[in-house]
């Protein structure tokens, strides 16, 4: 996480957001995409707000999980191309500082190192895939469709391709990019894009249940485990085991690890601190 300093990110509660609603309660940060009149299409300000909030969640160890949801009948229509071309209308007020360099959603999600659950109630198009691909869990309502229509507009989903690469087989990925066909929630589950598909009226129940389950587990172990998983991508294969041994030693020195062992011996539920 290098787009914002710790000091900048931890000033989140003093900021004004134009397109994102942010709530924090009982170790859970909820981010709600809030541009329904534009199908939650993301302009530069919107992207900066998402990246800034992910930086806040990364730096704040009191946040144990993130939930990503959306207003309106579409989860996200991708990038607002008119806005990126300088043709958009004036944006509502946003006090989010400019990042140190261009906001890259894929990198921001990779650097979160916290469970991130997408609550997908409506269709996802184009760059909206960057949001769901960045989450550790994607709970989708039956009837939702996913589509990459870029080739119909003479474009290719470049960044989405990178985010999909670790998730699905190459031929499936390229077919999805080339043919611009819509896939149903069940196929998204089969391809690994979704982690769970439920009836629309069970969506909130599924999200709440998953969050509750994750909160019974060590937030420190999860955070350091996800950090190791992300950093492992840049470690030479011959050095994987030595690197992971060093990461295990780091976890064993945490308060949560000591608490977990003590609770096991005392046959009681652990009381996690996130430290």
Secondary structure, DSSP 8 states (H G I E B T S, - for coil): --SS-HHHHTTGGG---SSEEEEEETTEEEEEE--GGGTT-B-HHHHHHHHHHHHHHHH-TT--EEEEEESSSEEE--B-HHHHTT-------------SS---HHHHHHTT-SEEEEEE-SEEETTHHHHHHHSSEEEEETT-EEE--GGGGT---HHHHHHHHTTS-HHHHHHHHHH---EEHHHHHHHTS-SEEE-GGGHHHHHHHHHHHHTTS-HHHHHHHHHHHHHHTTS-GGGHHHHHHHHHHHHHTSHHHHHHHHHHHHTS-------
